[in-house]
């Protein structure tokens, strides 16, 4: 099962294309980062998923089904700046939020404890630091114990202490089994808390997958042939790669960054009697991809 499946999403604002044929899926129990600079389409995509905006073209599913109101109740969202009454306490603000959401206010002590605000629950919202305000907003998202959380730039504008607090909270929620989808323009944030990532550039998806693969400081070359057993033997006399991994019917050759030579690989195989059916440089480091999308 996928928590979210996005298929061919387009979003146009007049002649401007904010999203162009975006497709990916979010596995359950993951922290899925949507990474890109400002203007890349991250917030637009989250708005479509949460039914705030309508896609021009394409579809998406929640929990492998066409979205409806009941499914969205299983999702806690933080898409804007925290919006609470400044003159009321955290406790009272959460009581109001629970009433609006139709949730039982008996859940408030649990969510306050989760975000480490129990000791300040009677303090007015106006006395909170930016990090505390953001944690209270996440507490509001957690009312009713949703399975999935969607955050848009959850550390935006915070000082280093506030950023660290939110990161630790996201890790805690992940270890409790929550699926978290978060947009961010910060490479460091995605690297430290996310298990999966989708990278957007001007509304186009340029990479998606497991962070451990995309973060690998290596080039990954995928190859296969009609005789992979013979191909494996031939590759033993090929130089420069660090190791080989078999993935389904594909072989993956791992190289230090920017050292893979596809022409050399193809020539070596052909000279040894193997014609390749597939030859592709699949991954670079996340840093390299991020450099590509932030430098035109």
N, C-alpha and C positions, 0 to 999 in steps of 0.2 A: 504494500500500500504506500502511496505517496500522500503526504499532507497537502501539498500543493503541486499541481501540474499546470504549467503555462505553455500554451500551444499557439505559436504564430501570432503573438499580440502586436498590433499596430495601434498607434494613437497619433492622430493628426490634429493640430490646431491651425486651421486654415491651410496655408501652404507649408507650414512647419511640421515636420515629422518628429515627434518626441520619442516614439518607440517604433522600431522597424523589425518586425518578424522575430520577436523574442520568444524563445522556448527553453524551458528547463523544468526540472522537478526537484522538490524538496523532500528528502527522506524523513521519516518520523524519528524523533529523538536527536535531531541535529541542531547545531547553531549555524544557520545559513546566512552568510553575508552577501548583500548586494552592494558591490563596490564600484565606485566611479566618482569622478569629480562633479562639482556642481554643474547642473545642466545636462547630465548624462541620461536622465529619465528615471532615476531611482524612485523619487517621490511620486511621480506619475504612475509608475508601475504599482506601487503599494496602494495608491488611491483606487486603481482599477480593481485590485484584488479585494479591497474592503468595500467596494460598491459606492465609493464616493465619486468616481469617474467612470465613464463608459468607454470601452475600447472601440476604436474605429473598425477594427477587424481582429479576428482571432477569438480563442476561447480559453477558459481556465477552469480547473476543477479543484474543489476542496475535499479531501478525504475520498478521492476517486469518484466524486459525484458532482453533478451540476449544483452550484452554490445556492443555498436558500437561507432564510433567516435563522433556522435552527442550527445550521452548521456554523454560521457566523457568531452565534452565542458561545461557541466553544473556543473563540479567539479573543484574546485581550489585546487591545491596540493602543499605541501611543504614537500618533501621527503629527502632533503639533506640540507647541510649547505648553507645559503644564498650566491648566486653567482652573484655579481654585479661588475661593473667596479669601482674600488676604486677611480679613479681620476675624476669621473663624479658625478654630483649632484643626489639627490634622484629623482628630477623631470625628469632629462634626462635619468636616469636608467629606470624609469617607462615608459617613452616614447618608449624606445627600447623594453622593455618587452611587451608593448601593440602592437607594430608593429609585433613582433614575434608571438603573440597569435592571431593576426587579430582583435584586439579590438580597439575601438575608444579612442584616447588619451583624449577626453573630459571627460572621467570617472576618470582621475587622481586626480583632486581636491577632489572628493568625497572620494576616498580611502585613500588619505593622511590625510583627516580630521578624518576618522574613526580610523586610527591608531595613531592619535595625533602627526603627523609629519609636519603639514602645515607650522609651523614657521621655520622648518629646511629643507624645500624642496630644497633650493638652496645650502645647505651645501654638501661638498663632502662626499661620502660614507665612505672614510677612516677616517673621523672625528667622525663617529658615535660610540656610545657604542655598546656592543654586543646586549643589549636589543633593541636598536633602529634599528640595522641591522635586527634583527628578525622581528620586527614590519614592516619594509619596505618589507621584504620577504612576510609577510602576506598581505600587501597592494597589492603586485603583484598578489597574489592568488585571490584577490577580484576584480580584473579588469574584467569587463563584468558582475559583480554581479551574480556569480554562486550560485546555491541553496545549494550545498554541498561542504564542505571543508574537506580535508584530510591532517592531520599534523603528521609527524613522530618526536616524542620527541621534541615538540615545545619549551620547557624550558631548553633543555639540554645545560649545560655549562654556564648558566646565573647566575648572582649574585642574592641575595634575592630581590632586587629592580626590576631587569629585569624579574624575575619569577612572581612577583606580577603584573607587567604591562601586561604580556602575559595572565595571568589568567583573569584579568579584561577585556581584549580585547575579549577573548573567551566568557566570560559571556555576553558581549555586543552583540556579533554576534549571540549568542543563543537567546537572547531576541528579536532580529530582525527577528527570524524565520529560521535562518540557521540550517542545520544539520551538525554537526561536528564529524568527526571520527578521533580520535587521539591515537597514540601509546605512551605509557609511561612506565618506570620502577619505577615510583615514586607513592607509595600508596597515599601520601598526596595530590599530584596533582589531581589524579582521584577522591579522596574523595571530594575535594573542588569545582571541576568544572563539573564533569560528572553526567549525569542523568542515564546512563546505563553503564555496564561494561562486558567485556569478559576477563577471566583470562587464560593465556597460561602458560604451564609448559613443557619445552622441546618439543614444537610443538603440545602438546595435550591440548585441551580445558578442563579445570577442573571446570569452572563455568561461567555462563552468566545470565544476567537479569537486572532488575531495581536496581540501586544502593541503594535505600532506603530499599529494601528487603535484599540485600546482606550485606549492612552495618549494618543492625539491630544487636545490640549486644545481640543476642538471638539464641537459637536453634529453628528450626521450624520443627515440626513433622507432616507429612501428613498422614491421615488415611481415610478410608471409609469402608462401609459395605453395605449389601443389604438393611439395614434399618437404615438410618442415623438419623432419628428422635429418634428412641430408643437409638442409639449410643450417641446422644447428652445428653440424660437424664442420661445415665450411666456415662458419663464423669464428671458429676457434683460431683460425689463422688470420683473422682481421684484427688490426691494431686499434689502440686508442680508447675503446669503450671500457667502462669500469665493470659492468656486469650485465647479464641477460635475465629477463623475466618472461615467462610464458603466461599469456593472458588469453584464455579461450583458444582461438585458432591463430592468434597473433603472437609474434615475438617482439619484445621491447628491448632495445639497446640503450643503455644509459651512458651519457657522455658528460664530461665537464661542460659548463655553459659555453655556448658559441664555438664548440669544437667539432660537432657532428658534420660530416661531409656526405651528403646524400649521393652525389655522383660517384664518390669513391666506393661507397657501400654497394651501389648498383653494379658498378664495374667489377668489383671483387666477386660478387655472386655470379654474374654472367660469365666471367672468365673461368669459373669453376663449375659451369654447367647448370646453373640455377637461374631461371627467369622469375623475377619477383612479380607477384600479383598486386602487392600493396607496399608502398614506401612513403612514409609521411613523418615529418618532424611534428610531433604532437604537442609537446609542452615546453615552455620555458619557465624560468622562475617567476613567481608572482611579482617580484620587484621589477623584472624586465617588462612584464605585461603592463604593469601600472605605469612604468616610464613611457611605454608606447601610447597609452591612452591619455596621459596628461601632457604629452609633448606632441604637438601636431606634426 
